Amino acid sequence: MKTLKTLLLCLVVAAFVSCDNDNDPTNNVCDETYLSIANSTVFTSANGYTLYENMDLLTHEYTMMINASGEICSIGYKNPTTYTGTYEMEVENTTTNVITSGTFTFSQSALQYQSFTTPLTVNSGDTVVVRRTISSGYTSLNETIGDIYVNSNPIPFPLVINPNATIISSNFYGAGGPVPNYGVPLIGVGFKLN
């Protein structure tokens, strides 16, 4: 009887600890490199890209097509050196018209990821918009800047950043703009593959 109770207790604990329901322990993590813009070999100086902390508009976003099914479970950003406040971070699946969002603050020295309370489900072929909007309470336009990749030539959209994602376009707006396709904001997403 004691063994049966122990076994039942273990099963109950395992059910609550499990991250997903596919019984594959190799993908129960939110991988910050799978759809990575930061680690992409596309945005290099050899390809004509430079990372600048500029673009003083309230919202920075890019649109990409996902080439895998899973969940977008976190978002990565770096506050600029001029701002320590919060951002409304959103990922919108425009194929299914579903949005996940959160209000976060990030490190000023390095890209930092924050987890969404509710991950966003995506399927291969879905289009998503990754968006950062500065929260109210900022005191100057210098605080609205953010890291973006720019190129001396027009950015050749679509950009295949890796086999898992293709960036289709970008946009910057709010308190000015819009400024479409000027650069690609450095906003990462964490992904959990199905």
C-alpha positions as CSV (number, residue, x, y, z in Angstrom):
1,M,0.0,0.0,0.0
2,K,2.9,2.4,0.8
3,T,4.4,1.7,-2.6
4,L,1.1,2.5,-4.3
5,K,0.8,5.8,-2.5
6,T,4.4,6.7,-3.4
7,L,3.8,5.8,-7.0
8,L,0.5,7.9,-7.1
9,L,2.3,10.8,-5.5
10,C,5.1,10.7,-8.0
11,L,2.6,10.6,-10.9
12,V,0.7,13.6,-9.5
13,V,4.0,15.6,-9.1
14,A,5.1,14.6,-12.6
15,A,1.8,15.8,-14.1
16,F,2.3,19.3,-12.5
17,V,6.0,19.6,-13.2
18,S,5.8,18.7,-16.9
19,C,6.3,21.7,-19.3
20,D,4.2,20.2,-22.1
21,N,2.2,17.2,-23.0
22,D,4.3,15.6,-25.8
23,N,6.4,13.5,-23.5
24,D,9.6,14.6,-25.2
25,P,12.1,15.8,-22.5
26,T,14.4,17.3,-25.1
27,N,12.1,20.2,-26.0
28,N,10.7,21.3,-22.7
29,V,12.7,24.5,-22.7
30,C,12.3,28.0,-24.0
31,D,15.2,28.1,-26.5
32,E,16.5,31.7,-26.9
33,T,18.7,30.7,-29.9
34,Y,16.2,28.9,-32.1
35,L,14.8,32.0,-33.8
36,S,17.7,34.2,-32.8
37,I,18.2,37.6,-34.4
38,A,21.1,38.4,-32.1
39,N,23.1,35.3,-33.1
40,S,22.2,35.3,-36.7
41,T,25.0,35.2,-39.2
42,V,23.0,37.6,-41.4
43,F,23.5,40.7,-39.3
44,T,27.3,41.0,-39.5
45,S,29.6,43.8,-40.6
46,A,30.7,41.6,-43.5
47,N,27.1,41.7,-44.8
48,G,27.1,45.5,-44.3
49,Y,25.1,45.6,-41.0
50,T,25.9,47.8,-38.0
51,L,24.2,47.7,-34.6
52,Y,23.2,51.2,-33.5
53,E,21.4,52.5,-30.5
54,N,19.1,54.9,-32.2
55,M,15.6,55.4,-33.7
56,D,13.7,57.7,-31.3
57,L,10.2,56.4,-32.0
58,L,7.9,54.8,-29.5
59,T,7.2,51.5,-31.2
60,H,9.8,49.3,-32.9
61,E,8.6,46.1,-34.6
62,Y,9.4,43.5,-37.2
63,T,7.3,40.9,-39.0
64,M,8.5,37.4,-39.6
65,M,7.3,34.1,-40.9
66,I,7.9,31.1,-38.6
67,N,9.0,27.9,-40.3
68,A,8.3,25.5,-37.4
69,S,5.4,24.7,-35.0
70,G,5.7,25.5,-31.3
71,E,5.3,28.3,-28.8
72,I,6.9,31.7,-28.5
73,C,7.6,31.7,-24.8
74,S,9.8,34.7,-24.0
75,I,11.0,37.9,-25.5
76,G,14.5,39.5,-25.3
77,Y,15.5,43.1,-25.3
78,K,18.1,45.5,-23.9
79,N,17.1,48.8,-22.4
80,P,19.1,51.7,-23.9
81,T,21.7,53.5,-21.8
82,T,19.3,56.4,-21.5
83,Y,16.2,54.5,-20.0
84,T,15.6,52.2,-17.1
85,G,11.8,52.0,-17.4
86,T,9.4,49.4,-18.8
87,Y,8.2,48.4,-22.2
88,E,5.0,46.7,-23.4
89,M,6.4,43.8,-25.3
90,E,4.0,41.9,-27.7
91,V,4.1,39.1,-30.2
92,E,1.1,38.9,-32.4
93,N,0.3,35.9,-34.6
94,T,-1.4,37.7,-37.5
95,T,-2.4,34.3,-39.0
96,T,-4.6,33.4,-36.0
97,N,-5.2,37.0,-34.6
98,V,-3.8,36.0,-31.2
99,I,-1.5,38.2,-29.1
100,T,0.7,37.5,-26.1
101,S,2.2,40.5,-24.2
102,G,3.8,41.6,-21.0
103,T,5.3,44.7,-19.4
104,F,9.0,44.2,-18.7
105,T,12.2,46.1,-18.0
106,F,15.5,44.7,-19.2
107,S,19.2,45.0,-18.6
108,Q,21.0,48.0,-19.9
109,S,24.2,46.1,-20.6
110,A,23.1,42.9,-22.5
111,L,20.1,41.3,-24.2
112,Q,17.9,39.8,-21.5
113,Y,14.9,37.5,-21.9
114,Q,11.7,37.7,-20.0
115,S,9.1,34.9,-20.0
116,F,5.5,35.5,-21.2
117,T,2.8,34.3,-18.7
118,T,0.9,32.8,-21.7
119,P,3.1,31.5,-24.5
120,L,1.9,32.2,-28.1
121,T,1.2,29.1,-30.2
122,V,2.5,29.3,-33.8
123,N,2.4,26.8,-36.7
124,S,4.8,26.5,-39.6
125,G,3.9,29.2,-42.1
126,D,2.4,31.6,-39.5
127,T,3.3,35.3,-39.7
128,V,4.1,37.1,-36.4
129,V,4.8,40.7,-35.5
130,V,7.3,41.2,-32.7
131,R,6.7,44.6,-31.1
132,R,8.2,46.8,-28.4
133,T,6.5,50.0,-27.2
134,I,7.9,52.2,-24.5
135,S,5.6,52.6,-21.5
136,S,4.1,55.9,-20.6
137,G,6.3,57.9,-18.1
138,Y,9.4,58.4,-20.3
139,T,10.6,62.0,-20.0
140,S,12.5,62.6,-23.3
141,L,12.8,61.2,-26.8
142,N,16.4,60.1,-26.0
143,E,14.7,57.4,-23.8
144,T,12.7,56.0,-26.7
145,I,15.8,54.8,-28.6
146,G,16.7,51.1,-29.0
147,D,19.3,48.8,-30.7
148,I,18.6,48.2,-34.4
149,Y,20.6,46.7,-37.2
150,V,21.0,49.0,-40.1
151,N,22.6,48.6,-43.5
152,S,24.2,51.1,-45.8
153,N,22.1,49.6,-48.6
154,P,18.4,49.1,-48.5
155,I,17.6,46.0,-46.4
156,P,16.9,43.2,-48.8
157,F,13.7,41.9,-47.3
158,P,12.8,39.1,-47.0
159,L,15.7,38.1,-44.8
160,V,16.2,34.4,-44.0
161,I,17.8,34.7,-40.5
162,N,18.1,30.9,-40.1
163,P,16.1,27.9,-41.4
164,N,13.4,28.6,-38.7
165,A,12.4,32.2,-39.5
166,T,12.3,34.8,-42.2
167,I,12.0,38.5,-41.5
168,I,9.5,40.0,-43.9
169,S,9.6,43.7,-42.9
170,S,10.1,46.2,-40.1
171,N,8.5,49.4,-38.9
172,F,9.1,52.2,-36.4
173,Y,6.4,54.7,-35.4
174,G,4.8,56.7,-32.6
175,A,5.7,60.4,-31.9
176,G,6.8,60.4,-35.6
177,G,7.1,58.0,-38.4
178,P,6.2,55.6,-39.7
179,V,9.7,54.6,-40.9
180,P,9.2,51.2,-42.6
181,N,12.1,48.9,-43.4
182,Y,14.9,51.3,-42.2
183,G,16.5,48.6,-39.9
184,V,15.7,45.6,-37.8
185,P,15.1,46.1,-34.1
186,L,17.1,43.8,-31.8
187,I,14.2,42.1,-30.2
188,G,14.7,38.4,-29.6
189,V,12.1,35.7,-29.0
190,G,12.4,32.4,-27.1
191,F,10.8,29.4,-28.8
192,K,9.7,26.0,-27.7
193,L,9.5,23.5,-30.6
194,N,6.6,21.1,-30.7
